[in-house]
Amino acid sequence: MNNSVDVIINDSNQLAYSACRYAVLLDGAPVDFLEVLSISRSGPPDFGSAELAFIPKQPCDINLLAIDYYLRPWQKINIGLYVETNPPLAANGFYSVFEGYIVKTESSILSDNFSMRLFARDISCKLQKITVCGRRVSKGSSTVFIDSLETIFNPDGRGNASIQQIWHNGKCYKMFTARQADRWTIAQAIDYLLSEYAGQYIIWPDIEHLENLTGGTIAADLDVTGTSLLTAIDRCCHQCGIEFDLHNNELVFYKKGFGRTVELDCQRTGESLNIAKTNIASVKSFRTAEQITHRYICQGDYKIYEATFNLIGGWQKSLESTDYDRYNPAFNPNFQEIKDVYRKWVLNEAGDYIGSDYYGDEPFDFSTIFEGGAYIASNRRFYPCLSFDAAGKSVGYFLEVSYNEGQSWQRYLRPFELLQNECGIWLADEQLDADVWFSLLKGIIRFRITATVISDERLQAVIADGPIAGVNDVIDKIITLPRRFKYRKVSPQSIFYGNSTGADHSDDAGDIAEFARGILQKSAMPVEKIDAQLIGIQGFYQPGDVVKSSPAGRDILNLNGLHDEICLIEQVKMDFQKQCTNIQLAKYRLFF
């Protein structure tokens, strides 16, 4: 079973093509004084529009007051055909091609002539006026809307979606919550926005269909506060690389290049005209000779690792002595000159403590902790642990001391300070602890700290729409989104590795890869643009359709021979005055 429809058109060799005229309904009632001039279809932000003309039956019928009354802004316009069929294909035998509202009128009054044109837009004209703000928050079985809150899905990667769907105004959907929360998916965010703001205007796919289309992509710090509803939906689609369009009062979502396939046909030279085999009247093509590859480098936050680090003395050996009171600021007025002796313990990550007068041999090796990532030997600093304690909070900076050369360890409970310009600590006791002092003299004391460090590499995904190592020029675009994509890991070198109390770890590598792919699909530049004029009014074509040519015909668009390109419809305009349909097409490199 599938949803495809086969349309069979009988052969016709007549040279005359009958004109097409659509019926017009004004607020649901048919009228004969409006004539359709054109209907246009395109994607965001224009969507669908129509232009109509007022045609009086007789010149004496022109009554300006009556015209202003019957043709006023925001009246509903419905354009279509009466057909011999039954629901659900066409309600009441009327097949609608355009549904919208009058948004503007233009009138011209001369001494012997009166003309009036009406401009209508589809439901997008109402949806663009809806502003997204606030949050609907679940409170048990009830809900409350707080308009002062920002509409952000998963701020800083933290989930703020309710665990269960909740019924409100006849719709069942996920809402915001301040308690234990899930992370929003793009599909759930779209469903929330439409259910909250547009339930009375349009219909859209169910949540299962949206989840399947978006691949369960998690929303990443998605802020739509203060935007129009359509802009908010577009931002959601932008994160997972899908498109959306309006078909009358239905919102349709699809992936670029995976829409339905339609044909634009032209008979071979010398054959008799057959309108069942030819619908192309003329073609104009614009293709640049410049071959360019666009490469997108999407970067998240710097990678963060938790590990347990062994520290070394960060002072000069020549300043050491056995005078206990010398290292007490209360007894030594020149304490600042030797303040680091026995107190400063460092990681030596930049190699600042190497030489005969220091305890370091070489800069600290991060290669194992950083999973083989590239880094430079430079000063860093410690940050709190990712691991949680029994209360679900970070264990902070976990400093330990050993009084037997590292054979056993215990937590150091005396005061200490974190160094701000390098990885290390400073013992903050006014008088060094006696156990510490005697262990120092014996040379058996050791310090280690469990904390996090920031690496030099960002979480990154790279994708291109063409060859990189070829003759094409490569244009790089770097997109940095540290709040959206994070990589935090408890290294096996941490004493808390595998801790049952959990940790604040995250790996958004898959999400940033999908985001990069979505960016490429949404931002793809066409390699060729085509303007095609079709015979007659062709209301079947929609933006997003994939275009092919019949194998039995003449491939004047060079579509069937393409292996690395795909041709899509960008815009459709039905011109009722010239009885033709103008279509704008674009060819893209096939990277879907």
BAZA-406347 format. One line per field, with one value per residue (C-alpha): residue in three letters; x, z negated, y negated. Coordinates in steps of 0.001 Angstrom, whole numbers, plus 500000, padded with zeros to 6 digits. Example, Ala and Ser with C-alpha at 12.3 -4.5 7.8 and 13.67 -1.06 7.14 Angstrom:
<atoms>
r = (ALA_SER)
x = (512300_513670)
z = (492200_492860)
y = (504500_501060)
</atoms>
This chain:
<atoms>
r = (MET_ASN_ASN_SER_VAL_ASP_VAL_ILE_ILE_ASN_ASP_SER_ASN_GLN_LEU_ALA_TYR_SER_ALA_CYS_ARG_TYR_ALA_VAL_LEU_LEU_ASP_GLY_ALA_PRO_VAL_ASP_PHE_LEU_GLU_VAL_LEU_SER_ILE_SER_ARG_SER_GLY_PRO_PRO_ASP_PHE_GLY_SER_ALA_GLU_LEU_ALA_PHE_ILE_PRO_LYS_GLN_PRO_CYS_ASP_ILE_ASN_LEU_LEU_ALA_ILE_ASP_TYR_TYR_LEU_ARG_PRO_TRP_GLN_LYS_ILE_ASN_ILE_GLY_LEU_TYR_VAL_GLU_THR_ASN_PRO_PRO_LEU_ALA_ALA_ASN_GLY_PHE_TYR_SER_VAL_PHE_GLU_GLY_TYR_ILE_VAL_LYS_THR_GLU_SER_SER_ILE_LEU_SER_ASP_ASN_PHE_SER_MET_ARG_LEU_PHE_ALA_ARG_ASP_ILE_SER_CYS_LYS_LEU_GLN_LYS_ILE_THR_VAL_CYS_GLY_ARG_ARG_VAL_SER_LYS_GLY_SER_SER_THR_VAL_PHE_ILE_ASP_SER_LEU_GLU_THR_ILE_PHE_ASN_PRO_ASP_GLY_ARG_GLY_ASN_ALA_SER_ILE_GLN_GLN_ILE_TRP_HIS_ASN_GLY_LYS_CYS_TYR_LYS_MET_PHE_THR_ALA_ARG_GLN_ALA_ASP_ARG_TRP_THR_ILE_ALA_GLN_ALA_ILE_ASP_TYR_LEU_LEU_SER_GLU_TYR_ALA_GLY_GLN_TYR_ILE_ILE_TRP_PRO_ASP_ILE_GLU_HIS_LEU_GLU_ASN_LEU_THR_GLY_GLY_THR_ILE_ALA_ALA_ASP_LEU_ASP_VAL_THR_GLY_THR_SER_LEU_LEU_THR_ALA_ILE_ASP_ARG_CYS_CYS_HIS_GLN_CYS_GLY_ILE_GLU_PHE_ASP_LEU_HIS_ASN_ASN_GLU_LEU_VAL_PHE_TYR_LYS_LYS_GLY_PHE_GLY_ARG_THR_VAL_GLU_LEU_ASP_CYS_GLN_ARG_THR_GLY_GLU_SER_LEU_ASN_ILE_ALA_LYS_THR_ASN_ILE_ALA_SER_VAL_LYS_SER_PHE_ARG_THR_ALA_GLU_GLN_ILE_THR_HIS_ARG_TYR_ILE_CYS_GLN_GLY_ASP_TYR_LYS_ILE_TYR_GLU_ALA_THR_PHE_ASN_LEU_ILE_GLY_GLY_TRP_GLN_LYS_SER_LEU_GLU_SER_THR_ASP_TYR_ASP_ARG_TYR_ASN_PRO_ALA_PHE_ASN_PRO_ASN_PHE_GLN_GLU_ILE_LYS_ASP_VAL_TYR_ARG_LYS_TRP_VAL_LEU_ASN_GLU_ALA_GLY_ASP_TYR_ILE_GLY_SER_ASP_TYR_TYR_GLY_ASP_GLU_PRO_PHE_ASP_PHE_SER_THR_ILE_PHE_GLU_GLY_GLY_ALA_TYR_ILE_ALA_SER_ASN_ARG_ARG_PHE_TYR_PRO_CYS_LEU_SER_PHE_ASP_ALA_ALA_GLY_LYS_SER_VAL_GLY_TYR_PHE_LEU_GLU_VAL_SER_TYR_ASN_GLU_GLY_GLN_SER_TRP_GLN_ARG_TYR_LEU_ARG_PRO_PHE_GLU_LEU_LEU_GLN_ASN_GLU_CYS_GLY_ILE_TRP_LEU_ALA_ASP_GLU_GLN_LEU_ASP_ALA_ASP_VAL_TRP_PHE_SER_LEU_LEU_LYS_GLY_ILE_ILE_ARG_PHE_ARG_ILE_THR_ALA_THR_VAL_ILE_SER_ASP_GLU_ARG_LEU_GLN_ALA_VAL_ILE_ALA_ASP_GLY_PRO_ILE_ALA_GLY_VAL_ASN_ASP_VAL_ILE_ASP_LYS_ILE_ILE_THR_LEU_PRO_ARG_ARG_PHE_LYS_TYR_ARG_LYS_VAL_SER_PRO_GLN_SER_ILE_PHE_TYR_GLY_ASN_SER_THR_GLY_ALA_ASP_HIS_SER_ASP_ASP_ALA_GLY_ASP_ILE_ALA_GLU_PHE_ALA_ARG_GLY_ILE_LEU_GLN_LYS_SER_ALA_MET_PRO_VAL_GLU_LYS_ILE_ASP_ALA_GLN_LEU_ILE_GLY_ILE_GLN_GLY_PHE_TYR_GLN_PRO_GLY_ASP_VAL_VAL_LYS_SER_SER_PRO_ALA_GLY_ARG_ASP_ILE_LEU_ASN_LEU_ASN_GLY_LEU_HIS_ASP_GLU_ILE_CYS_LEU_ILE_GLU_GLN_VAL_LYS_MET_ASP_PHE_GLN_LYS_GLN_CYS_THR_ASN_ILE_GLN_LEU_ALA_LYS_TYR_ARG_LEU_PHE_PHE)
x = (500000_501270_499996_500938_498364_498710_497220_496467_495872_494409_496358_495280_496610_494431_496337_493883_494167_490993_491275_490967_488834_488449_485434_485753_484038_483814_483127_481875_479456_480193_480542_480731_482247_485774_488196_491405_494506_497228_497970_501489_503010_506380_508034_508816_508482_506069_503995_500803_499171_496578_495639_492075_490237_486786_484723_481322_478534_477582_479301_476251_476906_479792_478724_481764_480018_478741_482142_483833_481277_481485_485232_486811_490092_490259_487339_487966_488736_488458_489541_488949_486974_483594_484148_482004_483212_482286_483999_486642_488288_486342_483841_480523_482068_484444_488165_490060_493315_493778_492370_493265_492219_492078_495015_495057_492991_494021_491465_491741_488945_489061_486411_485390_486979_487079_489409_490038_492452_492491_495512_495037_497425_496971_496703_500343_499141_497437_500167_502802_500866_501022_503899_505455_506109_505922_505507_502609_503744_502251_501037_499978_496801_496343_498357_499209_500521_503268_503840_506895_509067_511276_510248_513463_513532_516359_518289_522019_521171_519076_515685_512592_509791_507101_507453_503907_501672_498855_495435_494641_491966_491335_495011_497366_500980_504086_504508_507193_507912_510092_510395_512007_512056_512746_514647_512530_512817_512327_509086_507744_508753_506895_503857_503862_504053_501283_499031_499484_499105_497517_495176_492157_493756_495545_496140_499545_501028_500740_503691_504674_504997_507044_509362_509964_510673_513033_514767_514149_516574_516953_516311_519528_519097_516234_515136_512017_511016_509383_509365_506354_504912_506173_509657_509634_508641_511379_513978_512857_513152_516550_517991_517124_517316_513677_511415_507803_505110_501441_498939_495765_495114_497484_501088_503303_506801_509314_513016_514548_515053_512626_509365_507071_508401_506701_507423_508086_507864_508711_508303_511183_511899_509672_506817_503265_502207_500488_499544_499609_503321_504369_503704_506801_506409_509772_512867_515548_518567_521176_524239_527471_530732_532428_532712_532534_532320_530725_532086_530341_532370_529983_531669_530197_531764_535296_535563_535706_537197_537224_540310_542441_545738_548925_550488_554150_555804_555661_558557_562322_564245_566858_564280_563575_564693_563788_562790_559093_558311_559950_556923_554429_553394_552907_556604_558280_557963_559474_556945_555907_559340_558860_555061_554910_557453_555740_552346_552070_551293_550905_550215_553039_550878_552870_556314_557022_558606_561314_564997_567365_565844_562253_560433_559140_560692_558363_554943_551959_550793_547055_546961_545264_542749_541968_541410_544304_543096_545578_546584_549365_551335_549861_548512_544989_543020_540953_537134_534681_534082_531370_530659_527811_527740_524902_522814_523071_525435_528971_531647_533540_537343_538262_541758_543491_546736_548969_551502_553117_554231_550817_550166_546940_544940_542609_540639_542483_540167_542398_541892_543313_542878_542618_545167_543438_546141_547389_546344_547252_546376_547837_547673_546002_546752_548542_550741_551282_549709_552183_551474_552073_555248_556914_555878_557436_560710_560698_559777_556871_553905_551849_548851_546315_543129_540065_538729_537938_540047_539072_540816_541933_539519_535878_533123_532991_531220_532324_530209_530510_528291_531021_534555_537230_540451_539507_539636_536721_537347_536379_534549_534496_531779_532407_529375_530180_527408_528966_525670_523959_526463_528613_531025_531626_533139_534369_537676_538703_541616_539151_538645_534908_534780_531695_530353_526827_525674_526015_527689_526965_528221_527027_528050_526319_528516_525528_523387_525979_526494_522758_522734_525568_523707_520578_522513_523886_520462_518832_521674_522487_523286_521822_524267_521694_518428_515749_512674_510167_506844_504217_501240_497986_497122_498875_497638_499266_502808_504008_507275_509573_508568_511431_511377_512155_511563_509825_512308_510212_510532_513174_515187_515620_516179_519008_517387_517604_521367_522154_523914_525146_522412_518726_516160_513507_510580_511099_508089_504911_502858_499663_498987_495298_495607_498245_496901_500284_502130_505572_507807_511144_513391_516804_519381_521366_524264_522997_524157_520874)
z = (500000_500845_501169_504827_507428_511107_513432_516972_519620_522969_526078_527588_530880_530943_531505_529358_525589_523736_521314_517610_515317_511616_509475_506643_503272_501071_497425_498651_501264_505024_506810_510498_510226_509288_511840_510903_512442_510821_508023_506623_504440_502718_499459_496482_496018_498891_499074_501147_502660_505277_507337_508476_510443_509891_513079_512960_515065_516341_515947_514047_511447_510033_506598_504568_501232_502086_503373_500168_498179_500101_500817_497530_496034_494228_496093_496866_500468_501829_505386_506982_509302_509072_509768_510011_506946_503396_500076_498862_502193_502483_499957_501606_505031_504742_505157_503522_505068_502900_499546_498023_497003_498717_497414_499845_502532_505268_507041_509998_510871_514142_515975_518097_516360_513004_512091_508857_507929_504830_503309_501065_498995_497523_493807_493356_493145_489851_488518_489050_486724_483835_481446_479387_475747_472296_471327_470553_467436_466140_462539_461868_463839_464599_466446_466107_468746_467550_470210_468499_469026_472063_474591_474660_475288_473399_472266_472062_472944_469796_470329_469303_470866_468892_468575_469785_472370_470927_472343_472903_475148_476855_477613_475891_475957_473832_471878_469846_466279_463413_461848_463056_466799_470145_472972_475794_479213_482269_483018_479509_479745_483066_481663_478581_480639_483020_480294_478128_480796_483996_483085_484378_487700_489272_489119_488983_488769_485512_483134_484316_487906_486826_484672_487586_489968_487590_486476_482810_482954_479573_479497_478647_476655_478970_478178_480012_477579_479313_482805_485005_484988_488517_487633_484557_486663_489163_486373_485250_488788_489179_486356_487973_491688_492729_494706_494233_496412_496261_498474_497846_494121_493766_492578_494457_493350_495611_496236_499181_502011_500580_501753_504337_507874_510788_514494_516881_520350_523887_526998_529250_532293_535284_533340_533608_530647_527968_524808_522878_523651_523671_521001_521397_523564_522954_520775_519586_517694_515646_514588_513243_514606_511250_509301_505563_502630_499474_496320_492998_489799_486858_483478_480042_476670_475708_474540_470764_468930_465295_464031_460955_461231_459241_458188_457679_455595_457301_455584_455902_453943_452954_450798_448623_444985_441786_439915_439103_438152_441291_443337_440989_442004_438348_437574_440864_442126_445462_445905_449398_450746_449801_449643_452196_450531_449272_450007_453790_455525_459303_462307_464365_467501_469234_468197_465916_463218_465075_464149_461420_458953_459502_459066_462641_465479_468379_468955_467886_470604_471329_474353_472518_470713_473884_475831_478174_479075_480089_477431_476608_473367_471878_468583_467700_464460_462518_462489_460240_460801_463085_460679_458186_454492_452730_452746_456522_456435_457780_455402_456215_455988_454356_452869_451298_449395_448823_445988_447297_450859_452384_450917_449302_449670_447537_448227_447299_445018_444224_446024_449529_452476_456205_458424_461049_463722_463679_462548_458889_455264_452425_448828_446931_443296_441412_439859_441864_440284_438251_440200_443429_442118_440934_444097_446129_444268_444863_448569_448385_448763_451969_453149_455843_456885_458799_460926_464544_467192_470525_473590_476661_479003_479537_480271_484057_487154_490727_493836_497431_500510_502938_503331_501049_502580_506181_508525_506788_504681_501069_499050_495317_493002_489282_486994_483271_480848_477445_475553_477789_478078_475223_474489_470823_469787_466627_467713_466625_464930_462391_459036_459545_462891_462892_459758_459001_457941_461518_463169_465316_468491_472040_475549_478271_481085_482819_482389_483816_486793_487518_487005_489519_492022_491470_491965_495245_496477_495465_496780_499949_502893_506266_509046_511709_511829_514430_515438_517197_518716_518893_521236_519561_515881_513993_510398_509560_508885_505436_504075_502930_505680_507247_511031_513602_517327_519067_520518_523696_524176_524821_521719_522411_518692_518533_515605_516387_516911_513517_510989_508524_508832_508050_509446_507167_507693_505829_506924_508957_510490_512434_514840_515810_518197_520359_519575_518593_515500_514701_512548_510986_510510_508915_509202_506139_505612_504431_500809_499178)
y = (500000_496502_492959_492444_491395_492264_489633_490813_488137_489109_488195_484871_483498_480392_477158_475192_475383_474464_471568_472273_470174_470812_470052_467512_467743_464651_465512_468892_467521_467743_464398_463540_460063_461221_462600_464407_462825_464950_467407_467741_470428_470340_471294_469052_466147_465355_468569_468333_465251_464352_461329_460705_458018_456544_456984_455219_456652_453207_449813_448643_451336_449357_448220_447244_447550_451011_452045_450904_452863_456120_456053_455109_456308_459663_461153_464803_465695_469231_470038_473430_475633_477314_480981_484077_485938_486666_486007_486346_485486_482252_481011_480109_480738_477765_478397_475543_474318_471227_470178_466846_463354_459981_457968_455024_453347_450921_448732_446392_443950_442035_440042_443008_445940_447679_450519_452346_455076_457218_458884_461899_464013_467439_468197_467105_463501_464366_466658_463967_461679_464152_463367_466140_465262_466773_470402_472684_474512_477748_477800_481349_481939_478213_475601_471928_469502_467124_464474_462933_466038_466522_469166_471208_474935_476703_473589_474371_477970_478516_480091_478126_480197_481980_485752_486404_484791_482692_481823_478150_476607_479921_480570_483005_481891_481422_478202_476492_477512_476315_479762_482981_482525_484144_482540_481151_482713_480504_482330_481644_477976_477608_479395_477131_473928_474942_476345_473261_470583_471932_474739_472826_471868_474823_478552_480229_483751_485686_485935_489450_488253_485225_487357_489699_486819_484995_488179_487374_484426_482735_478988_477148_473939_472939_469383_468136_465389_462404_463933_464520_468025_468767_467512_469746_472764_471895_471799_475235_476587_474929_477033_480360_479480_479822_477502_476481_474986_474059_475835_473825_474399_477360_477067_479517_480586_482315_482817_480992_483433_485999_484446_485971_486428_484618_484487_481610_483092_482055_484196_485023_482861_483666_485239_483933_481811_483842_481961_485233_485516_481847_479246_477043_473942_472228_472540_470097_471370_469516_471490_470093_471422_470933_474193_473549_475920_474569_476159_475623_475993_476152_475782_476307_475641_476652_480247_480590_483544_484588_486437_486933_485034_485636_482331_481396_478696_475325_473594_473357_475971_473387_471597_474642_474858_476679_473499_474079_470469_469059_470118_468488_464932_464055_464579_463666_460041_461172_463965_462735_463671_467328_467565_470397_472684_475864_474269_474094_477396_477343_479535_477955_478042_475292_476544_473560_475735_477647_477585_478596_476126_477413_480705_480968_482966_482082_480483_482554_484957_484504_486837_489718_487513_485520_488781_488091_484608_481940_479416_476995_476823_473655_472452_473564_473730_476213_476191_478086_481788_483101_485972_485663_486425_488263_485061_484746_481773_481413_482668_479462_479540_482859_482435_485436_485871_488889_489120_492317_491520_492233_495659_494402_491230_489180_486020_482830_480895_477924_474543_474173_471810_472519_470827_468665_468482_472065_475512_475738_475063_473021_474228_471378_472278_469490_472185_475359_478418_480468_483675_481808_480206_483438_485283_482456_482794_486545_486064_488514_486146_486187_484134_484941_483201_484379_481545_480642_478954_477429_478818_476868_478648_477814_480276_480000_481267_480527_481041_479802_479689_480713_482044_480597_481889_481075_478108_476373_473306_473992_471360_472045_470818_471292_471434_471363_472311_473051_472913_475446_478272_479503_482312_483077_486385_488081_489586_493098_491271_489835_491553_490959_492761_494995_493320_494548_491057_489816_486841_483810_485434_484775_485741_483736_485105_486714_483614_481237_483567_483496_479737_479310_481447_479391_476153_477468_478493_475211_473027_474950_472675_473672_474458_473569_471630_472333_470334_472583_471602_474324_474598_473630_473382_476174_476184_479516_478290_477225_475766_478564_480996_482967_482543_485246_485648_488502_491043_491083_487324_484719_483881_480164_479452_481990_483757_487460_487462_485947_488149_485538_482886_482651_480213_478718_476367_473085_471024_471506_468701_469387_466508_466539_463591_465287_468769_470146_471310_469921_472108_471244_474246_474672_477425_478431_480761_484111_484354_485378)
</atoms>
